Amino acid sequence: MWSKTIWRIIDMREKMNHPLYYPTQPQLDGRRSMVRVMLDAISHGELTAYDAQIGIGHEFERRLDYAAVQSKMGAGIDTVEVRNPDTGLYERQVVTSEMDVTLAKKLLVKEVWFFDKKYSRMDVRIIGICPILEKESEDGERVDQMLGFWVYFPELRPHLMVQEAYNTKNEMQRDSFDDLFAKRRFGSYVYSEANVYDNRTILEFAQGVTDTNLEAERIKSVLFQKEHDVWEY
């Protein structure tokens, strides 16, 4: 009957979202971070990565190979100038860097809210997830944010179902990553909604933190109000 596409951001540094961010290195008990699960699946050819630089609304149009994903996560070969202590001269050395999972501090989630006529309720389906990477600028004076890569959530779900997430309240009862998303056990805020202006984000027209937060809350209230509007009392 009705649907609306929403993009929201999950900041994994928030305490509620720590089970998605930690551990930064795989543990002996099999625990991995959310981004590590995605990267491992991509490396084994079990998950497809898509280019995130095209813009929101075009999430699954261009595929990326694993080498491109590694490069976005900080892996690569670079040449640096290193001073030779014996001669005092600077020499060029080739430095190889590995992927840094900790670069992904946030997750951009694309989801569709819709009214299910069969069950007479509002429901949501997650369509895709994209890590948001934070890297220091070359001068070290600022932190630049960039979108990493998109993955199709239904394709990712089988990997999330078998990966346990740490339960901070009860270690004997551990849910999977899929449970965290299905039960909406994460903190987030609205980043954008589908609109006629080529799906522009809130940051493109709202000025300041206050206006941005107010617009995000307005979008959330519209979603909840829509569910009430379709009922008759």
Contacts in CASP RR format, 6 or more apart in sequence:
PFRMAT RR
TARGET T0000
AUTHOR 0000-0000-0000
METHOD contacts of the structure
MODEL  1
MWSKTIWRIIDMREKMNHPLYYPTQPQLDGRRSMVRVMLDAISHGELTAY
DAQIGIGHEFERRLDYAAVQSKMGAGIDTVEVRNPDTGLYERQVVTSEMD
VTLAKKLLVKEVWFFDKKYSRMDVRIIGICPILEKESEDGERVDQMLGFW
VYFPELRPHLMVQEAYNTKNEMQRDSFDDLFAKRRFGSYVYSEANVYDNR
TILEFAQGVTDTNLEAERIKSVLFQKEHDVWEY
1 114 0 8 1.000
1 115 0 8 1.000
1 117 0 8 1.000
1 230 0 8 1.000
2 114 0 8 1.000
2 115 0 8 1.000
2 226 0 8 1.000
2 230 0 8 1.000
3 112 0 8 1.000
3 113 0 8 1.000
3 114 0 8 1.000
3 115 0 8 1.000
4 112 0 8 1.000
4 113 0 8 1.000
4 114 0 8 1.000
4 193 0 8 1.000
4 194 0 8 1.000
4 222 0 8 1.000
4 223 0 8 1.000
4 226 0 8 1.000
5 110 0 8 1.000
5 111 0 8 1.000
5 112 0 8 1.000
5 113 0 8 1.000
5 127 0 8 1.000
5 193 0 8 1.000
5 194 0 8 1.000
6 110 0 8 1.000
6 111 0 8 1.000
6 112 0 8 1.000
6 113 0 8 1.000
6 190 0 8 1.000
6 192 0 8 1.000
6 193 0 8 1.000
6 194 0 8 1.000
6 219 0 8 1.000
6 223 0 8 1.000
7 56 0 8 1.000
7 108 0 8 1.000
7 109 0 8 1.000
7 110 0 8 1.000
7 111 0 8 1.000
7 190 0 8 1.000
7 191 0 8 1.000
7 192 0 8 1.000
7 193 0 8 1.000
7 201 0 8 1.000
8 108 0 8 1.000
8 109 0 8 1.000
8 111 0 8 1.000
8 188 0 8 1.000
8 189 0 8 1.000
8 190 0 8 1.000
8 191 0 8 1.000
9 106 0 8 1.000
9 107 0 8 1.000
9 108 0 8 1.000
9 109 0 8 1.000
9 132 0 8 1.000
9 188 0 8 1.000
9 189 0 8 1.000
9 191 0 8 1.000
10 17 0 8 1.000
10 20 0 8 1.000
10 106 0 8 1.000
10 107 0 8 1.000
10 109 0 8 1.000
10 186 0 8 1.000
10 187 0 8 1.000
10 188 0 8 1.000
11 17 0 8 1.000
11 105 0 8 1.000
11 106 0 8 1.000
11 187 0 8 1.000
11 188 0 8 1.000
12 18 0 8 1.000
12 20 0 8 1.000
12 21 0 8 1.000
12 34 0 8 1.000
12 104 0 8 1.000
12 105 0 8 1.000
12 106 0 8 1.000
12 107 0 8 1.000
13 21 0 8 1.000
13 105 0 8 1.000
13 106 0 8 1.000
14 187 0 8 1.000
16 185 0 8 1.000
16 186 0 8 1.000
16 187 0 8 1.000
17 186 0 8 1.000
17 187 0 8 1.000
18 166 0 8 1.000
18 168 0 8 1.000
19 165 0 8 1.000
19 166 0 8 1.000
19 167 0 8 1.000
19 168 0 8 1.000
19 180 0 8 1.000
20 33 0 8 1.000
20 34 0 8 1.000
20 107 0 8 1.000
20 165 0 8 1.000
20 177 0 8 1.000
20 180 0 8 1.000
20 186 0 8 1.000
21 33 0 8 1.000
21 34 0 8 1.000
21 105 0 8 1.000
22 33 0 8 1.000
22 166 0 8 1.000
23 31 0 8 1.000
23 32 0 8 1.000
23 33 0 8 1.000
24 33 0 8 1.000
24 101 0 8 1.000
24 102 0 8 1.000
26 32 0 8 1.000
26 36 0 8 1.000
30 164 0 8 1.000
31 164 0 8 1.000
31 166 0 8 1.000
32 40 0 8 1.000
32 163 0 8 1.000
33 101 0 8 1.000
34 107 0 8 1.000
34 177 0 8 1.000
35 101 0 8 1.000
35 104 0 8 1.000
35 131 0 8 1.000
36 101 0 8 1.000
37 159 0 8 1.000
37 160 0 8 1.000
37 163 0 8 1.000
37 177 0 8 1.000
38 47 0 8 1.000
38 129 0 8 1.000
38 131 0 8 1.000
38 151 0 8 1.000
38 156 0 8 1.000
38 159 0 8 1.000
39 69 0 8 1.000
39 73 0 8 1.000
39 99 0 8 1.000
39 101 0 8 1.000
40 159 0 8 1.000
41 47 0 8 1.000
41 156 0 8 1.000
41 159 0 8 1.000
42 48 0 8 1.000
42 49 0 8 1.000
42 66 0 8 1.000
42 69 0 8 1.000
42 151 0 8 1.000
43 66 0 8 1.000
45 66 0 8 1.000
46 159 0 8 1.000
47 151 0 8 1.000
47 155 0 8 1.000
47 156 0 8 1.000
47 159 0 8 1.000
48 63 0 8 1.000
48 151 0 8 1.000
48 152 0 8 1.000
48 155 0 8 1.000
49 63 0 8 1.000
49 64 0 8 1.000
49 65 0 8 1.000
49 66 0 8 1.000
49 68 0 8 1.000
49 69 0 8 1.000
49 149 0 8 1.000
49 150 0 8 1.000
49 151 0 8 1.000
50 59 0 8 1.000
50 60 0 8 1.000
50 61 0 8 1.000
50 62 0 8 1.000
50 63 0 8 1.000
50 64 0 8 1.000
50 149 0 8 1.000
50 150 0 8 1.000
50 151 0 8 1.000
50 152 0 8 1.000
51 61 0 8 1.000
51 62 0 8 1.000
51 63 0 8 1.000
51 64 0 8 1.000
51 149 0 8 1.000
51 150 0 8 1.000
52 59 0 8 1.000
52 130 0 8 1.000
52 147 0 8 1.000
52 148 0 8 1.000
52 149 0 8 1.000
52 150 0 8 1.000
53 147 0 8 1.000
54 61 0 8 1.000
54 62 0 8 1.000
55 147 0 8 1.000
55 199 0 8 1.000
56 110 0 8 1.000
56 192 0 8 1.000
56 199 0 8 1.000
56 201 0 8 1.000
57 110 0 8 1.000
57 194 0 8 1.000
57 199 0 8 1.000
59 110 0 8 1.000
59 127 0 8 1.000
59 128 0 8 1.000
59 130 0 8 1.000
59 150 0 8 1.000
60 150 0 8 1.000
60 152 0 8 1.000
64 149 0 8 1.000
68 149 0 8 1.000
69 149 0 8 1.000
70 76 0 8 1.000
70 99 0 8 1.000
72 133 0 8 1.000
72 146 0 8 1.000
72 148 0 8 1.000
72 149 0 8 1.000
73 99 0 8 1.000
73 100 0 8 1.000
73 101 0 8 1.000
73 103 0 8 1.000
73 104 0 8 1.000
73 133 0 8 1.000
73 148 0 8 1.000
74 97 0 8 1.000
74 98 0 8 1.000
74 99 0 8 1.000
74 100 0 8 1.000
74 103 0 8 1.000
74 135 0 8 1.000
75 97 0 8 1.000
75 98 0 8 1.000
75 99 0 8 1.000
76 96 0 8 1.000
76 97 0 8 1.000
77 94 0 8 1.000
77 95 0 8 1.000
77 96 0 8 1.000
77 97 0 8 1.000
78 94 0 8 1.000
78 95 0 8 1.000
78 97 0 8 1.000
79 92 0 8 1.000
79 93 0 8 1.000
79 94 0 8 1.000
79 95 0 8 1.000
80 92 0 8 1.000
80 93 0 8 1.000
80 95 0 8 1.000
81 90 0 8 1.000
81 91 0 8 1.000
81 92 0 8 1.000
81 93 0 8 1.000
82 90 0 8 1.000
82 91 0 8 1.000
82 92 0 8 1.000
82 93 0 8 1.000
83 89 0 8 1.000
83 90 0 8 1.000
83 91 0 8 1.000
84 90 0 8 1.000
84 91 0 8 1.000
103 133 0 8 1.000
103 134 0 8 1.000
103 135 0 8 1.000
104 131 0 8 1.000
104 132 0 8 1.000
104 133 0 8 1.000
104 148 0 8 1.000
105 132 0 8 1.000
105 133 0 8 1.000
105 134 0 8 1.000
106 131 0 8 1.000
106 132 0 8 1.000
106 134 0 8 1.000
106 145 0 8 1.000
107 129 0 8 1.000
107 130 0 8 1.000
107 131 0 8 1.000
107 132 0 8 1.000
108 129 0 8 1.000
108 130 0 8 1.000
108 131 0 8 1.000
108 132 0 8 1.000
108 147 0 8 1.000
108 191 0 8 1.000
109 126 0 8 1.000
109 128 0 8 1.000
109 129 0 8 1.000
109 130 0 8 1.000
109 188 0 8 1.000
110 126 0 8 1.000
110 127 0 8 1.000
110 128 0 8 1.000
110 129 0 8 1.000
110 130 0 8 1.000
110 150 0 8 1.000
111 124 0 8 1.000
111 125 0 8 1.000
111 126 0 8 1.000
111 127 0 8 1.000
111 128 0 8 1.000
112 124 0 8 1.000
112 125 0 8 1.000
112 127 0 8 1.000
113 122 0 8 1.000
113 123 0 8 1.000
113 124 0 8 1.000
113 223 0 8 1.000
114 122 0 8 1.000
114 123 0 8 1.000
114 124 0 8 1.000
114 125 0 8 1.000
115 121 0 8 1.000
115 122 0 8 1.000
115 123 0 8 1.000
115 226 0 8 1.000
115 227 0 8 1.000
115 230 0 8 1.000
116 122 0 8 1.000
116 123 0 8 1.000
120 230 0 8 1.000
120 231 0 8 1.000
121 227 0 8 1.000
122 223 0 8 1.000
122 224 0 8 1.000
122 226 0 8 1.000
122 227 0 8 1.000
124 184 0 8 1.000
126 153 0 8 1.000
126 181 0 8 1.000
127 152 0 8 1.000
127 153 0 8 1.000
128 150 0 8 1.000
128 151 0 8 1.000
128 152 0 8 1.000
128 153 0 8 1.000
128 156 0 8 1.000
129 150 0 8 1.000
129 151 0 8 1.000
129 153 0 8 1.000
129 156 0 8 1.000
130 147 0 8 1.000
130 148 0 8 1.000
130 149 0 8 1.000
130 150 0 8 1.000
130 151 0 8 1.000
131 147 0 8 1.000
131 148 0 8 1.000
131 149 0 8 1.000
132 145 0 8 1.000
132 146 0 8 1.000
132 147 0 8 1.000
132 148 0 8 1.000
133 145 0 8 1.000
133 146 0 8 1.000
133 147 0 8 1.000
133 148 0 8 1.000
134 143 0 8 1.000
134 144 0 8 1.000
134 145 0 8 1.000
135 143 0 8 1.000
135 144 0 8 1.000
135 146 0 8 1.000
136 142 0 8 1.000
136 143 0 8 1.000
136 144 0 8 1.000
137 143 0 8 1.000
137 144 0 8 1.000
157 178 0 8 1.000
160 176 0 8 1.000
160 177 0 8 1.000
160 178 0 8 1.000
160 181 0 8 1.000
161 176 0 8 1.000
161 177 0 8 1.000
161 178 0 8 1.000
162 176 0 8 1.000
163 176 0 8 1.000
163 177 0 8 1.000
164 174 0 8 1.000
164 175 0 8 1.000
164 176 0 8 1.000
165 174 0 8 1.000
165 175 0 8 1.000
165 176 0 8 1.000
165 177 0 8 1.000
165 179 0 8 1.000
165 180 0 8 1.000
166 174 0 8 1.000
167 173 0 8 1.000
167 174 0 8 1.000
167 175 0 8 1.000
175 183 0 8 1.000
175 185 0 8 1.000
179 185 0 8 1.000
180 186 0 8 1.000
189 213 0 8 1.000
189 216 0 8 1.000
190 202 0 8 1.000
190 215 0 8 1.000
190 216 0 8 1.000
190 219 0 8 1.000
190 220 0 8 1.000
191 201 0 8 1.000
191 202 0 8 1.000
191 203 0 8 1.000
191 216 0 8 1.000
192 199 0 8 1.000
192 200 0 8 1.000
192 201 0 8 1.000
192 202 0 8 1.000
193 219 0 8 1.000
202 212 0 8 1.000
202 215 0 8 1.000
202 216 0 8 1.000
203 212 0 8 1.000
206 212 0 8 1.000
206 214 0 8 1.000
206 215 0 8 1.000
END
